[in-house]
Amino acid sequence: MFVTILTGRVAEENWRTLEKSYERAIRTAPKGVLSSMLIQCQAEPKLWQIITTWESDEVFNNAHEQKLTNTCVDLFCNAGSTPYRNEYNVFGRYTRV
């Protein structure tokens, strides 16, 4: 499993644009995406992130090479932000059912 976190600062007047764009984009998530969340920081409301869980780093890298990961970058850019992405290997996981 592999996780990417895309982070950007979004002005308040663009929050709804980001939310609506995310809702549309996630309907056609690339193959290999296990989950994705758009989150907003409570302490710093202009700070937004898209956290995506991938089957593996290989699957992410393939999607990235095909430029399929640009969609989420574009969401932030269209909301007036320049995001950055961090990538993480997953070593443990817990899910309550």
Buried (B, 14 or more C-beta within 10 A) or exposed (E): BBBBBBBBBBEEEBBEBBBEBBEEBBEEBBEBBEEBEBEBEEEEEBBBBBBBBBEEBEBBBBBBEEEBBEBBBEBBEEBBBEBEBEEEEEEEEEEEE
